[in-house]
Amino acid sequence: MAEPLHSSQPKTFPVKPKLKPKPRTQNQTPESKYWSSFKNTQIQNLISVPSLTFSPSSPHPFAAAHSATVSIYKPQNDPLDSPTTTITSFKDVVSSLSFRSDGRLLAAGDLSGLVQLRVISAGDDALVKVWDVAAGDSPVMELRGHRDYVRCGDSSPVNADTFITGSYDHTVKLWDVRVGDSKPAIEVNHGNPVEDVVFLPAGGMVATAGGNSVKFWDLISGGKLVCSMEGHNKTVTSLCVGRIGSGSDEELNQFRVLSVGLDGYMKVFDYSSMKVTHSMRFPAPLLSVAYSPDCKTRVIGTSNGIIYVGKRKIKEEEIEGRVSEKSLFWRIRPLEHTEKKVFRPSHFRYFQRGQGEKPSEGDYLIMRPKKEKLREHDKLLKNFRHGEALVSVLEGKNPGNVLAVMEELVSRKKLMVCVSNLDAEKLKLLLVFLRKYCTVPRYSGLLMGLARKVLEMRVDEIRGSEALRAHIRNLKRSIEEEIKIQQSLQEIQGIISPLLKIAGRR
């Protein structure tokens, strides 16, 4: 029994389950909004800035090393171009700076080896020295262990007797001044020349920078590598630890590691979840970074002598400790019971609503079939404009397309009609095509027969036009040359065939 023409089943559409739609614009995370809220101003006309440090005491001025000068700035000043204090008593380029814990003493060292008011020092001689500033200018202890330049170090935040140093020999060493010998308590290998080291706030972990990676080490477990972050494309030059809040809530006091590198990027690492939470690009290689204890200021030094000072305005709720849910835009957990904004038809986003929504568990996305792009001759054939389709491919000079259209016209029984309707100019195009490709083996089956039909149908026009007769002569010459080639090949075949038979018998 024949099936009915109209089935009772409904028409089905192609579907793809659980496909997440791509949002039109990528939404910023709450933490990215926090770091983007720092508004940058520039301190210019300096030389390369290899070191920056903040004073731990309020109002937290910061010191910048540039050339043989140390300048101290107060972030509250506007404009920032003029430093409050300038120190120029150095004989060589200042390479590192550090404030004492009470902020009343600034230590600095230059490339000549001169150290001014510093307790622990290291240099290009691969030595680490412990000084007592009040006792005199002789070191109390010399620690030997590194085999190359020592360019970075940091003191433990929980124990004043321990500190770490990083060297270009790829190693990071933990020292304890209470031990009499010069052997390090812990040694780890970063795998690249170490540019900077920093203790994390709890004192049990350190972060090291070298090459294009930032690595985190667990000192409590004896120097175990916890994670390696390779977020930079070039050498990482400086690290610092920053806090993303200033309140008493634990959620407001999550610490992050900030890194800068020669690729011009500043990266923010969340070492609790081991991922990059924010990235920012600057127009020059970056050499140093520092973050103020009150979370208001972030400074970045570049190789071309510019300091980017980023300031964030602290809201009154944060200062008073009464932070409302609206002000916690850096919270890691999403806020609950948030009301969606309702757009009216007069708003542009009303027509874009829903495009960034995530599908539910059982939702299906109906796939719209892709619109097929047709070429010009395909469009003409689709509209039954056969003559125009033939002329279109002849003008395009693609033999594959011409043969495809001719075969389609043959199947429609319209090829001879189109040839008979060609004017003199279009007939020239056809004759030129026949002369070039009628002797090609893969085209000759159709084109040789077509050439004979063209001569029979258009003989009167060809006799009356000198230009058409010239094309026919060229066509004849091409065919004669092909015949000669085929005859030569047959002669060669006749000579070779007996030889091949004889060779086959042997």
Secondary structure as UniProt FT lines:
FT   STRAND          15..17
FT   HELIX           30..36
FT   STRAND          39..43
FT   STRAND          51..54
FT   TURN            58..59
FT   STRAND          62..66
FT   TURN            67..68
FT   STRAND          69..73
FT   TURN            75..76
FT   STRAND          85..87
FT   STRAND          94..99
FT   TURN            101..102
FT   STRAND          106..110
FT   TURN            111..112
FT   STRAND          115..116
FT   STRAND          120..122
FT   TURN            124..125
FT   STRAND          127..131
FT   TURN            133..135
FT   STRAND          139..144
FT   STRAND          150..155
FT   TURN            160..161
FT   STRAND          162..167
FT   TURN            168..169
FT   STRAND          171..176
FT   TURN            177..178
FT   STRAND          186..189
FT   STRAND          194..199
FT   TURN            201..202
FT   STRAND          205..210
FT   TURN            211..212
FT   STRAND          213..218
FT   TURN            219..222
FT   STRAND          224..229
FT   STRAND          236..243
FT   HELIX           250..253
FT   STRAND          255..261
FT   TURN            262..263
FT   STRAND          265..270
FT   TURN            271..274
FT   STRAND          275..281
FT   STRAND          286..291
FT   TURN            293..294
FT   STRAND          297..302
FT   TURN            303..304
FT   STRAND          307..311
FT   HELIX           316..320
FT   HELIX           325..327
FT   TURN            329..330
FT   TURN            345..346
FT   HELIX           348..352
FT   TURN            353..356
FT   TURN            361..362
FT   STRAND          364..366
FT   HELIX           376..382
FT   TURN            383..384
FT   HELIX           386..396
FT   HELIX           399..411
FT   TURN            412..413
FT   HELIX           415..420
FT   HELIX           424..437
FT   TURN            438..439
FT   HELIX           441..457
FT   HELIX           459..464
FT   HELIX           466..505
//
